Amino acid sequence: MKRLGRSVFLVLLLLSAVRASLYAEEPRSFEQRLDQVFDYDDPKGTESRLTALSREAQAAGDMAALAEILTQVARAQALQGHLEEAARTLDRAAALPTDAVRPRIRILIERGRLLRRQGHPQDARASFEKAYEAAAAAGQPGLAADAAHMLALMLPFEEARTWTDRGLVLAEESRDPAVRHWVGVMMNNWGWRLDEQGDHEGAALAFARALAARRLENDPAVSRASEFALAVQLRKLGLAAQALAVQDRLEQEATSAKEPVGEILIERVENLRALKREEEARRAAEEALRSLLSQGAPAEQIDHLRSLLKELSGGGPR
């Protein structure tokens, strides 16, 4: 119990400390600019923006830049489910006359992502491992960290731990914001792996570390994602009152930023239920369900709320 108390105190201390962090403002590398064009939540718009950039690179005769941009076009296409088109785009990138190392590594990474989506995990793993080795040998820590992060996502827990550690070493040693970006990504992903294992104390510390890193990136949305995840772990550690306060603030911030709030509304219900405020929880679930139905929220969120509402109304397990 004392160990748990010390860890929870550390989490809360980190949560307070990162609020005072200043956002980093450094000149952006080509890698960072390219990554910032990419919006995982808007792959169609991303493809359009990247296609425009590819035309500029082609007009300038910059085959290295064109090849690298095309790898990200392929990634956006794959996210839209256009897997055959993505494969053709990668083939086009691979055929361009350039000896630059970065496009070759990017092609390996994006082929790995594509193979994973196509249901070929062993081939995907081999592609990511080749990318990691090539990037490490070429002094490209950002690309090596990307490959390590993909391996950590797809491999069993203990192997994922190893690849997370490898990626973190590279990211934390760099002064390039585009490389250090991977600290927040990898710690956030690792936090969810720990959550799956039932290690909520370890997960809370991982999310606190991710939050500290992400607050330096001047991207409030990703910071909110890590703070949300940290608050989930606080609830699971028995600190529902503190978690509820965080989630209520995140709801206000996300609403002001016109971001989806479905997961936050669900967590509000979970926190109220954990605090034995069941009538409030039931009303909150009803309001959240009405709101999410009107917004066309994802089916899994709607189903989760309906399940919670059934339990709170006495029709399911407590």
LOBA-822233 format. One line per 5 residues: number of its first residue (from 0); their letters; for each residue x, y, z of N, C-alpha, C. Coordinates in Angstrom, 1 decimal. Example, Ala and Ser with C-alpha at 12.3 -4.5 7.8 and 13.67 -1.06 7.14 Angstrom:
0) as) 13.2/-5.7/7.8/12.3/-4.5/7.8/13.2/-3.3/7.8; 12.8/-2.2/7.1/13.7/-1.1/7.1/12.9/0.0/7.9
***
This chain:
0) mkrlg) 0.8/-1.2/0.0/0.0/0.0/0.0/0.9/1.3/0.0; 2.0/1.2/0.8/2.9/2.4/0.8/3.5/2.6/-0.6; 3.9/1.5/-1.2/4.5/1.6/-2.6/3.5/2.2/-3.5; 2.2/1.8/-3.4/1.1/2.4/-4.3/1.0/3.8/-4.0; 1.0/4.2/-2.7/0.8/5.6/-2.4/1.9/6.5/-2.9
5) rsvfl) 3.2/6.0/-2.9/4.3/6.8/-3.4/4.2/6.9/-4.9; 3.8/5.9/-5.6/3.7/5.9/-7.0/2.6/6.9/-7.5; 1.4/6.8/-6.8/0.3/7.7/-7.1/0.8/9.2/-6.8; 1.5/9.4/-5.8/2.0/10.8/-5.5/2.9/11.2/-6.6; 3.8/10.3/-7.1/4.7/10.7/-8.2/3.9/11.0/-9.4
10) vllll) 2.8/10.3/-9.7/2.0/10.6/-10.9/1.4/12.0/-10.8; 0.8/12.3/-9.6/0.2/13.6/-9.4/1.2/14.7/-9.4; 2.4/14.4/-8.9/3.5/15.4/-9.0/3.9/15.7/-10.4; 4.0/14.6/-11.2/4.3/14.8/-12.6/3.2/15.6/-13.4; 2.0/15.2/-13.0/0.8/15.9/-13.7/0.8/17.4/-13.4
15) savra) 1.2/17.8/-12.2/1.3/19.2/-11.8/2.5/19.8/-12.5; 3.6/19.1/-12.5/4.8/19.7/-13.1/4.7/20.0/-14.5; 4.1/19.1/-15.3/4.1/19.3/-16.8/3.2/20.5/-17.2; 2.3/20.9/-16.3/1.5/22.1/-16.6/2.4/23.3/-16.8; 3.5/23.4/-16.1/4.3/24.5/-16.2/5.4/24.5/-17.3
20) slyae) 5.4/23.4/-18.1/6.3/23.2/-19.2/6.1/24.3/-20.3; 7.2/24.8/-20.8/7.2/25.7/-21.9/7.2/24.9/-23.2; 6.4/25.3/-24.2/6.4/24.6/-25.5/7.8/24.9/-26.2; 8.3/23.8/-26.8/9.5/24.0/-27.5/9.3/24.7/-28.9; 10.2/25.5/-29.2/10.1/26.2/-30.5/11.5/26.2/-31.2
25) eprsf) 11.7/25.2/-32.1/12.9/25.1/-32.7/12.7/25.0/-34.2; 13.7/25.3/-35.0/13.5/25.2/-36.5/13.1/23.8/-36.9; 12.2/23.7/-37.8/11.7/22.3/-38.1/12.5/21.7/-39.2; 12.8/20.5/-39.1/13.5/19.7/-40.1/12.5/19.3/-41.2; 13.0/18.8/-42.3/12.1/18.3/-43.3/11.3/17.1/-42.8
30) eqrld) 11.9/16.3/-42.0/11.2/15.2/-41.4/10.0/15.7/-40.5; 10.3/16.7/-39.7/9.3/17.2/-38.8/8.1/17.9/-39.6; 8.5/18.6/-40.7/7.5/19.3/-41.5/6.6/18.2/-42.2; 7.3/17.2/-42.7/6.5/16.1/-43.4/5.6/15.5/-42.4; 6.0/15.2/-41.2/5.2/14.5/-40.2/4.0/15.4/-39.8
35) qvfdy) 4.3/16.7/-39.7/3.2/17.6/-39.3/2.1/17.8/-40.3; 2.4/17.5/-41.6/1.4/17.5/-42.6/0.5/16.3/-42.5; 1.0/15.3/-41.9/0.3/14.0/-41.8/-0.7/14.1/-40.6; -2.0/13.9/-41.0/-3.0/13.9/-40.0/-3.7/12.5/-40.0; -3.4/11.7/-39.0/-3.9/10.3/-38.9/-5.4/10.3/-39.0
40) ddpkg) -6.1/11.3/-38.4/-7.5/11.3/-38.4/-8.2/11.9/-39.6; -7.3/12.3/-40.6/-7.9/12.9/-41.8/-7.0/12.4/-43.0; -7.0/11.1/-43.2/-6.1/10.5/-44.3/-6.4/11.1/-45.7; -7.7/11.3/-46.0/-8.0/11.9/-47.3/-7.4/13.2/-47.5; -7.6/14.1/-46.5/-7.0/15.4/-46.6/-5.5/15.4/-46.6
45) tesrl) -4.9/14.5/-45.8/-3.5/14.3/-45.8/-3.0/13.9/-47.2; -3.6/13.0/-47.8/-3.2/12.5/-49.2/-3.2/13.7/-50.1; -4.3/14.5/-50.0/-4.4/15.7/-50.9/-3.2/16.7/-50.7; -2.9/17.0/-49.4/-1.8/17.9/-49.1/-0.5/17.3/-49.6; -0.3/16.1/-49.3/1.0/15.4/-49.7/1.2/15.3/-51.2
50) talsr) 0.1/15.1/-51.9/0.1/15.0/-53.3/0.6/16.4/-53.9; 0.1/17.4/-53.3/0.5/18.8/-53.8/2.0/19.0/-53.5; 2.4/18.5/-52.4/3.9/18.7/-52.1/4.7/17.8/-53.0; 4.2/16.7/-53.4/4.9/15.8/-54.3/5.1/16.5/-55.7; 4.1/17.2/-56.1/4.1/17.9/-57.4/5.2/19.0/-57.3
55) eaqaa) 5.3/19.7/-56.2/6.3/20.7/-56.1/7.7/20.1/-56.1; 7.9/18.9/-55.4/9.2/18.3/-55.4/9.6/17.8/-56.8; 8.6/17.3/-57.5/8.8/16.8/-58.9/9.2/17.9/-59.8; 8.5/19.1/-59.7/8.8/20.2/-60.5/10.2/20.7/-60.3; 10.6/20.6/-59.0/12.0/21.1/-58.6/13.0/20.1/-59.0
60) gdmaa) 12.6/18.9/-59.4/13.6/17.8/-59.7/14.3/17.2/-58.5; 13.6/17.3/-57.4/14.2/16.8/-56.1/13.6/15.3/-55.9; 14.3/14.4/-56.5/13.8/13.0/-56.5/13.8/12.4/-55.1; 14.8/12.8/-54.2/14.8/12.3/-52.9/13.6/12.7/-52.1; 13.3/14.0/-52.2/12.1/14.5/-51.5/10.9/13.9/-52.0
65) laeil) 10.8/13.8/-53.3/9.6/13.2/-54.0/9.4/11.8/-53.5; 10.4/11.0/-53.4/10.3/9.6/-53.0/9.8/9.5/-51.5; 10.4/10.4/-50.7/10.0/10.4/-49.3/8.5/10.8/-49.1; 8.1/11.8/-49.9/6.7/12.3/-49.8/5.8/11.2/-50.3; 6.2/10.5/-51.3/5.3/9.5/-51.8/5.1/8.3/-50.8
70) tqvar) 6.1/8.0/-50.0/5.9/7.0/-49.0/4.7/7.4/-48.0; 4.6/8.7/-47.8/3.6/9.1/-46.9/2.2/9.3/-47.6; 2.3/9.5/-48.9/1.0/9.4/-49.7/0.5/8.0/-49.6; 1.4/7.0/-49.7/1.0/5.6/-49.6/0.4/5.3/-48.3; 1.0/5.8/-47.2/0.5/5.6/-45.9/-0.9/6.1/-45.8
75) aqalq) -1.2/7.3/-46.3/-2.5/7.9/-46.2/-3.5/7.1/-47.0; -3.1/6.6/-48.2/-3.9/5.8/-49.0/-4.3/4.5/-48.2; -3.3/3.9/-47.6/-3.6/2.6/-46.8/-4.6/2.9/-45.7; -4.5/4.0/-45.0/-5.4/4.3/-43.9/-6.8/4.5/-44.4; -7.0/4.8/-45.7/-8.3/4.9/-46.3/-8.8/3.5/-46.8
80) ghlee) -8.0/2.5/-46.7/-8.3/1.2/-47.2/-8.0/0.9/-48.6; -7.2/1.9/-49.2/-6.8/1.7/-50.6/-5.5/1.0/-50.7; -5.5/-0.3/-50.4/-4.2/-1.0/-50.2/-3.5/-1.2/-51.5; -4.2/-1.5/-52.5/-3.5/-1.8/-53.8/-2.9/-0.5/-54.4; -3.7/0.6/-54.2/-3.1/1.9/-54.6/-1.9/2.3/-53.8
85) aartl) -1.9/2.0/-52.5/-0.8/2.3/-51.7/0.4/1.5/-52.1; 0.2/0.3/-52.5/1.3/-0.6/-53.0/1.9/0.0/-54.3; 1.1/0.5/-55.1/1.6/1.1/-56.4/2.3/2.4/-56.1; 1.9/3.1/-55.2/2.6/4.4/-54.8/4.0/4.1/-54.3; 4.1/3.1/-53.4/5.4/2.7/-52.9/6.3/2.2/-54.0
90) draaa) 5.7/1.4/-54.9/6.5/1.0/-56.1/7.1/2.2/-56.9; 6.2/3.2/-57.0/6.7/4.4/-57.8/7.8/5.1/-57.0; 7.7/5.1/-55.7/8.7/5.8/-54.9/10.0/5.0/-55.0; 9.9/3.6/-55.0/11.1/2.8/-55.0/11.8/2.9/-56.4; 11.1/3.2/-57.4/11.6/3.3/-58.8/12.3/4.6/-59.1
95) lptda) 12.2/5.6/-58.3/12.7/6.9/-58.6/14.3/6.8/-58.5; 14.9/7.6/-59.4/16.4/7.6/-59.4/17.0/8.4/-58.3; 17.2/7.8/-57.1/17.8/8.5/-56.0/18.5/7.5/-55.1; 19.7/7.9/-54.7/20.5/7.0/-53.7/20.3/7.5/-52.3; 19.4/8.4/-52.1/19.2/8.9/-50.7/18.7/7.8/-49.8
100) vrpri) 19.3/7.8/-48.6/19.0/6.7/-47.6/17.6/6.9/-47.0; 17.2/8.1/-46.7/15.9/8.2/-46.0/14.7/7.7/-46.8; 14.6/8.0/-48.1/13.4/7.4/-48.8/13.4/5.8/-48.7; 14.6/5.2/-48.8/14.7/3.8/-48.8/14.2/3.2/-47.5; 14.6/3.9/-46.4/14.1/3.5/-45.1/12.6/3.7/-44.9
105) rilie) 12.1/4.8/-45.4/10.7/5.1/-45.3/9.9/4.0/-46.1; 10.4/3.6/-47.3/9.8/2.6/-48.1/9.6/1.3/-47.3; 10.7/0.9/-46.6/10.7/-0.3/-45.7/9.6/-0.2/-44.6; 9.6/1.0/-44.0/8.6/1.2/-42.9/7.2/1.1/-43.4; 6.9/1.8/-44.5/5.5/1.9/-45.1/5.1/0.5/-45.7
110) rgrll) 6.1/-0.2/-46.3/5.8/-1.6/-46.7/5.4/-2.4/-45.5; 6.1/-2.2/-44.4/5.8/-3.0/-43.2/4.4/-2.7/-42.7; 4.0/-1.4/-42.7/2.7/-1.0/-42.3/1.6/-1.6/-43.2; 1.9/-1.6/-44.5/1.0/-2.1/-45.5/0.8/-3.6/-45.3; 1.9/-4.3/-45.2/1.9/-5.8/-45.0/1.1/-6.1/-43.7
115) rrqgh) 1.3/-5.3/-42.7/0.5/-5.6/-41.5/-1.0/-5.5/-41.7; -1.4/-4.4/-42.5/-2.8/-4.2/-42.8/-3.3/-5.4/-43.7; -2.4/-5.9/-44.5/-2.8/-7.0/-45.4/-2.9/-8.3/-44.8; -2.5/-8.4/-43.5/-2.5/-9.6/-42.7/-1.3/-10.5/-42.9; -0.1/-9.9/-43.1/1.1/-10.6/-43.2/2.1/-10.2/-42.1
120) pqdar) 1.8/-10.5/-40.8/2.6/-10.0/-39.7/4.1/-10.4/-39.8; 4.4/-11.6/-40.2/5.9/-12.0/-40.3/6.6/-11.2/-41.3; 6.0/-11.0/-42.5/6.7/-10.1/-43.5/6.8/-8.7/-43.0; 5.7/-8.2/-42.3/5.8/-6.9/-41.8/6.9/-6.7/-40.8; 7.0/-7.7/-39.9/8.1/-7.7/-38.9/9.5/-7.6/-39.6
125) asfek) 9.7/-8.4/-40.6/11.0/-8.4/-41.3/11.2/-7.0/-41.9; 10.2/-6.4/-42.4/10.4/-5.1/-43.1/10.7/-4.0/-42.0; 10.1/-4.1/-40.9/10.4/-3.1/-39.8/11.8/-3.3/-39.3; 12.2/-4.6/-39.1/13.5/-4.9/-38.6/14.6/-4.4/-39.5; 14.4/-4.6/-40.8/15.3/-4.1/-41.8/15.4/-2.6/-41.8
130) ayeaa) 14.2/-1.9/-41.6/14.2/-0.5/-41.5/14.9/0.0/-40.3; 14.7/-0.6/-39.2/15.4/-0.2/-37.9/16.9/-0.3/-38.1; 17.4/-1.5/-38.6/18.8/-1.7/-38.8/19.4/-0.6/-39.8; 18.7/-0.4/-40.9/19.2/0.6/-41.9/19.3/2.0/-41.3; 18.2/2.3/-40.6/18.1/3.7/-40.0/19.2/3.9/-38.9
135) aaagq) 19.4/2.9/-38.1/20.4/3.0/-37.0/21.8/3.1/-37.7; 22.1/2.3/-38.7/23.4/2.4/-39.4/23.6/3.7/-40.1; 22.5/4.3/-40.6/22.6/5.6/-41.3/22.6/6.8/-40.4; 22.4/6.6/-39.1/22.3/7.8/-38.3/21.0/8.5/-38.4; 19.9/7.8/-38.6/18.6/8.3/-38.7/17.7/7.9/-37.5
140) pglaa) 17.9/8.5/-36.4/17.2/8.0/-35.2/15.7/8.1/-35.2; 15.2/9.2/-35.9/13.7/9.3/-36.0/13.1/8.1/-36.7; 13.7/7.7/-37.8/13.1/6.6/-38.6/13.3/5.3/-37.9; 14.5/5.2/-37.2/14.7/4.0/-36.4/13.7/3.9/-35.2; 13.3/5.0/-34.6/12.3/5.0/-33.6/11.0/4.7/-34.1
145) daahm) 10.7/5.1/-35.3/9.4/4.8/-36.0/9.3/3.3/-36.2; 10.3/2.7/-36.7/10.3/1.2/-36.9/10.2/0.5/-35.6; 10.9/1.0/-34.6/10.9/0.3/-33.2/9.5/0.4/-32.7; 8.8/1.6/-32.9/7.5/1.8/-32.3/6.5/0.8/-33.0; 6.7/0.6/-34.3/5.8/-0.4/-35.0/6.0/-1.8/-34.5
150) lalml) 7.2/-2.2/-34.3/7.5/-3.5/-33.7/6.9/-3.6/-32.3; 7.0/-2.6/-31.5/6.5/-2.6/-30.2/4.9/-2.7/-30.2; 4.3/-2.2/-31.2/2.9/-2.3/-31.3/2.4/-3.7/-31.6; 3.1/-4.4/-32.5/2.6/-5.6/-33.0/3.1/-6.9/-32.3; 4.2/-6.8/-31.6/4.8/-8.0/-31.0/4.3/-8.3/-29.6
155) pfeea) 4.5/-9.6/-29.1/4.1/-9.9/-27.8/4.8/-9.0/-26.7; 4.2/-9.0/-25.5/4.5/-8.1/-24.5/6.0/-7.9/-24.2; 6.7/-9.0/-24.0/8.1/-8.9/-23.6/9.0/-8.4/-24.8; 8.7/-8.8/-26.0/9.4/-8.3/-27.1/9.0/-6.8/-27.3; 7.8/-6.5/-27.1/7.4/-5.1/-27.2/8.1/-4.2/-26.2
160) rtwtd) 8.4/-4.7/-25.0/9.2/-4.0/-24.0/10.5/-3.7/-24.5; 11.2/-4.7/-25.2/12.5/-4.5/-25.7/12.6/-3.4/-26.8; 11.6/-3.5/-27.7/11.6/-2.5/-28.8/11.2/-1.1/-28.3; 10.3/-1.0/-27.3/10.0/0.3/-26.7/11.2/0.9/-26.1; 12.0/0.1/-25.4/13.3/0.6/-24.8/14.2/1.1/-25.8
165) rglvl) 14.4/0.3/-26.9/15.3/0.7/-28.0/14.9/2.0/-28.6; 13.6/2.2/-28.9/13.1/3.4/-29.5/13.3/4.6/-28.6; 13.0/4.4/-27.3/13.1/5.5/-26.3/14.6/6.0/-26.2; 15.5/5.1/-26.2/16.9/5.5/-26.1/17.3/6.4/-27.2; 16.9/6.1/-28.4/17.1/6.9/-29.6/16.4/8.3/-29.5
170) aeesr) 15.2/8.2/-29.1/14.4/9.5/-29.0/14.9/10.4/-27.9; 15.2/9.9/-26.8/15.6/10.7/-25.7/17.0/11.3/-25.8; 17.8/10.6/-26.6/19.2/11.2/-26.8/19.2/12.3/-27.8; 18.2/12.5/-28.6/18.2/13.4/-29.7/17.8/14.8/-29.2; 18.3/15.8/-29.9/17.8/17.2/-29.7/16.8/17.7/-30.7
175) dpavr) 16.6/16.8/-31.7/15.7/17.1/-32.8/14.3/16.9/-32.4; 13.4/17.9/-32.4/12.0/17.7/-32.0/11.3/16.6/-32.7; 11.6/16.4/-34.0/11.0/15.4/-34.8/11.3/14.0/-34.3; 12.5/13.8/-33.7/12.9/12.6/-33.1/12.4/12.4/-31.7; 12.4/13.5/-30.9/11.9/13.5/-29.5/10.4/13.3/-29.5
180) hwvgv) 9.8/13.6/-30.5/8.3/13.3/-30.7/8.0/11.8/-30.3; 8.9/10.9/-30.6/8.6/9.5/-30.4/8.6/9.1/-28.9; 9.1/10.0/-28.0/9.1/9.7/-26.6/7.6/9.6/-26.2; 6.8/10.7/-26.5/5.4/10.7/-26.2/4.6/9.6/-26.8; 4.9/9.3/-28.1/4.2/8.3/-28.8/4.4/6.9/-28.2
185) mmnnw) 5.7/6.6/-27.9/6.0/5.3/-27.4/5.6/5.1/-26.0; 5.7/6.1/-25.2/5.3/5.9/-23.8/3.8/5.8/-23.7; 3.1/6.5/-24.6/1.6/6.4/-24.6/1.2/5.0/-25.0; 1.8/4.5/-26.1/1.5/3.1/-26.5/1.8/2.1/-25.4; 3.0/2.3/-24.8/3.4/1.4/-23.7/2.5/1.4/-22.5
190) gwrld) 2.0/2.6/-22.2/1.0/2.7/-21.1/-0.2/1.8/-21.4; -0.7/1.8/-22.6/-1.9/1.0/-22.9/-1.5/-0.5/-22.9; -0.3/-0.9/-23.3/0.1/-2.3/-23.1/0.1/-2.7/-21.7; 0.6/-1.8/-20.8/0.6/-2.1/-19.3/-0.8/-2.2/-18.8; -1.6/-1.3/-19.3/-3.0/-1.4/-18.9/-3.7/-2.7/-19.2
195) eqgdh) -3.4/-3.2/-20.4/-3.9/-4.5/-20.8/-3.4/-5.6/-19.9; -2.2/-5.4/-19.3/-1.6/-6.4/-18.4/-2.2/-6.3/-17.0; -3.0/-5.2/-16.7/-3.5/-5.0/-15.4/-2.5/-4.2/-14.5; -1.4/-3.7/-15.1/-0.4/-3.0/-14.3/-0.8/-1.5/-14.4; -1.8/-1.1/-13.6/-2.3/0.3/-13.7/-1.3/1.3/-13.1
200) egaal) -0.6/0.9/-12.1/0.5/1.8/-11.5/1.5/2.1/-12.6; 2.0/1.0/-13.2/3.0/1.2/-14.3/2.5/2.0/-15.4; 1.2/1.7/-15.8/0.6/2.5/-16.9/0.5/4.0/-16.6; 0.1/4.3/-15.3/-0.1/5.7/-14.9/1.3/6.4/-15.1; 2.3/5.8/-14.6/3.6/6.4/-14.8/4.0/6.6/-16.2
205) afara) 3.7/5.6/-17.1/4.0/5.7/-18.5/3.3/6.9/-19.1; 2.0/7.0/-18.8/1.2/8.1/-19.4/1.6/9.4/-18.8; 2.0/9.5/-17.6/2.6/10.7/-17.1/3.8/11.1/-17.8; 4.7/10.2/-18.1/5.9/10.4/-18.9/5.5/10.9/-20.3; 4.5/10.2/-20.9/4.1/10.6/-22.2/3.6/12.0/-22.2
210) laarr) 2.8/12.4/-21.2/2.2/13.7/-21.1/3.3/14.8/-21.0; 4.3/14.5/-20.1/5.4/15.5/-20.0/6.1/15.7/-21.3; 6.3/14.6/-22.1/7.0/14.8/-23.4/6.1/15.5/-24.4; 4.8/15.2/-24.4/3.9/15.8/-25.4/3.6/17.3/-25.1; 3.7/17.7/-23.9/3.4/19.1/-23.6/4.5/20.0/-24.2
215) lendp) 5.6/19.4/-24.6/6.7/20.2/-25.2/6.5/20.3/-26.8; 5.5/19.7/-27.3/5.3/19.6/-28.7/4.3/20.7/-29.3; 3.7/21.4/-28.4/2.8/22.5/-28.8/1.6/21.9/-29.6; 1.1/20.8/-29.1/0.0/20.1/-29.7/-1.0/19.7/-28.6; -1.9/20.6/-28.2/-2.8/20.3/-27.1/-3.6/19.1/-27.3
220) avsra) -4.0/18.7/-28.5/-4.8/17.5/-28.7/-4.1/16.3/-28.3; -2.9/16.1/-28.6/-2.2/14.9/-28.2/-1.9/14.9/-26.7; -1.6/16.1/-26.2/-1.5/16.2/-24.7/-2.7/15.7/-24.0; -3.9/16.1/-24.5/-5.1/15.7/-23.9/-5.3/14.2/-24.0; -4.9/13.6/-25.1/-5.0/12.1/-25.2/-4.2/11.4/-24.1
225) sefal) -3.0/11.9/-23.8/-2.2/11.3/-22.7/-2.8/11.6/-21.4; -3.3/12.8/-21.2/-3.9/13.1/-19.9/-5.1/12.4/-19.6; -5.9/12.2/-20.7/-7.1/11.3/-20.6/-6.7/9.9/-20.1; -5.7/9.3/-20.8/-5.3/8.0/-20.4/-4.7/7.9/-19.0; -4.0/9.0/-18.6/-3.6/9.0/-17.2/-4.7/9.0/-16.2
230) avqlr) -5.7/9.8/-16.5/-6.9/9.9/-15.6/-7.6/8.5/-15.6; -7.7/7.8/-16.7/-8.3/6.4/-16.7/-7.5/5.6/-15.6; -6.2/5.7/-15.6/-5.5/4.8/-14.7/-5.7/5.3/-13.3; -5.8/6.6/-13.0/-6.1/7.1/-11.7/-7.4/6.5/-11.2; -8.4/6.4/-12.0/-9.7/5.8/-11.6/-9.4/4.3/-11.2
235) klgla) -8.7/3.6/-12.1/-8.4/2.2/-11.8/-7.6/2.0/-10.6; -6.8/3.0/-10.2/-6.0/2.9/-8.9/-6.8/3.4/-7.7; -8.1/3.7/-7.9/-8.9/4.1/-6.7/-9.0/5.6/-6.5; -8.6/6.4/-7.5/-8.6/7.8/-7.3/-9.6/8.4/-8.2; -10.8/8.0/-8.1/-11.9/8.4/-9.0/-12.2/9.9/-8.9
240) aqala) -12.1/10.4/-7.7/-12.5/11.9/-7.6/-11.5/12.7/-8.3; -10.2/12.4/-8.2/-9.1/13.1/-9.0/-9.3/12.9/-10.5; -9.6/11.7/-10.9/-9.8/11.4/-12.3/-11.0/12.1/-12.8; -12.1/12.2/-12.1/-13.3/12.9/-12.5/-13.0/14.4/-12.8; -12.2/15.0/-11.8/-11.9/16.4/-12.0/-11.1/16.6/-13.3
245) vqdrl) -10.1/15.7/-13.6/-9.3/15.9/-14.8/-10.2/15.7/-16.0; -11.1/14.7/-16.0/-11.9/14.4/-17.2/-12.9/15.6/-17.4; -13.4/16.2/-16.4/-14.4/17.3/-16.6/-13.7/18.5/-17.2; -12.4/18.7/-16.8/-11.7/19.8/-17.5/-11.3/19.4/-18.9; -10.9/18.2/-19.2/-10.6/17.8/-20.5/-11.9/17.9/-21.4
250) eqeat) -13.0/17.6/-20.9/-14.3/17.7/-21.7/-14.5/19.2/-22.1; -14.2/20.1/-21.2/-14.4/21.5/-21.5/-13.4/22.0/-22.6; -12.1/21.5/-22.4/-11.1/21.9/-23.4/-11.4/21.3/-24.8; -11.7/20.0/-24.8/-12.0/19.3/-26.1/-13.2/19.9/-26.8; -14.2/20.3/-26.0/-15.4/20.9/-26.6/-15.1/22.2/-27.2
255) sakep) -14.3/23.0/-26.5/-13.8/24.3/-27.0/-13.0/24.2/-28.3; -12.2/23.1/-28.4/-11.4/22.8/-29.6/-12.2/22.1/-30.6; -13.5/21.8/-30.4/-14.3/21.1/-31.4/-13.8/19.7/-31.6; -13.3/19.0/-30.6/-12.8/17.6/-30.7/-13.9/16.7/-30.2; -13.8/15.4/-30.6/-14.8/14.4/-30.1/-14.6/14.2/-28.6
260) vgeil) -15.7/14.0/-27.9/-15.6/13.9/-26.4/-16.3/12.6/-26.0; -16.6/11.7/-26.9/-17.2/10.4/-26.5/-16.5/9.7/-25.4; -15.3/9.4/-25.6/-14.5/8.7/-24.6/-14.5/9.4/-23.2; -14.4/10.7/-23.2/-14.4/11.5/-22.0/-15.8/11.3/-21.3; -16.9/11.4/-22.0/-18.2/11.3/-21.4/-18.4/9.9/-20.8
265) ierve) -17.8/8.9/-21.5/-17.9/7.5/-20.9/-17.1/7.4/-19.6; -16.0/8.0/-19.6/-15.2/8.0/-18.4/-15.8/8.7/-17.3; -16.6/9.8/-17.6/-17.3/10.5/-16.6/-18.3/9.6/-15.9; -19.0/8.8/-16.7/-19.9/7.8/-16.1/-19.2/6.8/-15.2; -18.1/6.3/-15.7/-17.3/5.3/-15.0/-16.8/5.9/-13.6
270) nlral) -16.4/7.1/-13.6/-15.9/7.8/-12.4/-17.1/8.0/-11.4; -18.2/8.4/-11.9/-19.3/8.6/-11.0/-19.8/7.3/-10.4; -19.8/6.3/-11.2/-20.1/4.9/-10.7/-19.1/4.5/-9.6; -17.8/4.7/-9.9/-16.8/4.3/-9.0/-16.9/5.0/-7.6; -17.5/6.2/-7.7/-17.7/7.1/-6.5/-19.0/6.7/-5.8
275) kreee) -19.7/5.7/-6.3/-21.0/5.3/-5.8/-22.1/6.4/-5.9; -21.9/7.3/-6.9/-22.9/8.3/-7.2/-23.7/7.8/-8.4; -24.5/6.7/-8.1/-25.1/5.9/-9.2/-26.2/6.6/-9.9; -27.0/7.4/-9.2/-28.1/8.2/-9.9/-27.5/9.2/-10.8; -26.4/9.9/-10.3/-25.7/10.9/-11.2/-25.1/10.2/-12.4
280) arraa) -24.6/9.0/-12.1/-23.9/8.2/-13.2/-25.0/7.8/-14.3; -26.2/7.4/-13.8/-27.2/7.0/-14.7/-27.7/8.2/-15.6; -27.9/9.4/-14.9/-28.3/10.6/-15.7/-27.2/11.0/-16.7; -25.9/10.9/-16.2/-24.8/11.2/-17.1/-24.8/10.3/-18.3; -25.0/9.0/-18.1/-25.0/8.0/-19.2/-26.1/8.3/-20.2
285) eealr) -27.3/8.7/-19.7/-28.5/9.0/-20.6/-28.1/10.2/-21.4; -27.6/11.3/-20.8/-27.3/12.5/-21.5/-26.2/12.2/-22.5; -25.2/11.4/-22.1/-24.1/11.1/-23.0/-24.6/10.3/-24.2; -25.4/9.4/-24.0/-26.0/8.5/-25.1/-26.7/9.4/-26.1; -27.6/10.3/-25.6/-28.3/11.2/-26.5/-27.4/12.0/-27.3
290) sllsq) -26.4/12.5/-26.6/-25.4/13.4/-27.3/-24.6/12.7/-28.4; -24.2/11.5/-28.1/-23.3/10.7/-29.0/-24.2/10.2/-30.2; -25.4/9.8/-29.9/-26.3/9.4/-31.0/-26.5/10.5/-32.0; -26.7/11.7/-31.5/-27.0/12.8/-32.4/-25.8/13.2/-33.2; -24.6/12.9/-32.6/-23.3/13.2/-33.3/-22.8/12.1/-34.3
295) gapae) -23.5/11.0/-34.2/-23.0/9.9/-35.1/-21.7/9.3/-34.6; -21.6/9.2/-33.3/-20.3/8.7/-32.7/-20.1/7.2/-33.1; -18.8/6.7/-32.9/-18.5/5.3/-33.2/-19.4/4.4/-32.5; -19.7/3.3/-33.2/-20.6/2.3/-32.6/-20.1/1.7/-31.3; -18.8/1.5/-31.1/-18.3/0.9/-29.9/-18.6/1.8/-28.7
300) qidhl) -18.5/3.1/-28.9/-18.9/4.1/-27.8/-20.3/4.0/-27.5; -21.2/3.9/-28.5/-22.6/3.8/-28.2/-22.9/2.5/-27.5; -22.3/1.4/-27.9/-22.6/0.1/-27.3/-22.1/0.1/-25.8; -20.9/0.8/-25.6/-20.4/0.9/-24.2/-21.3/1.6/-23.3; -21.8/2.8/-23.8/-22.8/3.5/-23.0/-24.1/2.8/-22.7
305) rsllk) -24.6/2.1/-23.7/-25.8/1.3/-23.5/-25.6/0.2/-22.5; -24.4/-0.4/-22.5/-24.1/-1.4/-21.5/-24.0/-0.8/-20.1; -23.4/0.3/-20.0/-23.3/1.0/-18.7/-24.7/1.4/-18.2; -25.5/1.9/-19.1/-26.8/2.3/-18.7/-27.7/1.2/-18.2; -27.5/0.0/-18.9/-28.2/-1.2/-18.5/-27.8/-1.6/-17.1
310) elsgg) -26.5/-1.6/-16.8/-26.0/-1.9/-15.5/-26.5/-1.0/-14.4; -26.5/0.3/-14.7/-26.9/1.3/-13.8/-28.4/1.3/-13.5; -29.1/0.8/-14.5/-30.6/0.7/-14.3/-31.0/-0.7/-13.7; -30.0/-1.4/-13.3/-30.3/-2.7/-12.6/-30.5/-3.9/-13.5; -30.1/-3.7/-14.8/-30.3/-4.8/-15.7/-29.0/-5.6/-16.1
315) gpr) -28.0/-5.4/-15.3/-26.7/-6.1/-15.6/-25.8/-6.2/-14.4; -24.6/-6.8/-14.6/-23.7/-7.0/-13.5/-23.2/-5.7/-12.9; -23.0/-5.7/-11.6/-22.5/-4.5/-10.9/-21.0/-4.6/-10.6
***
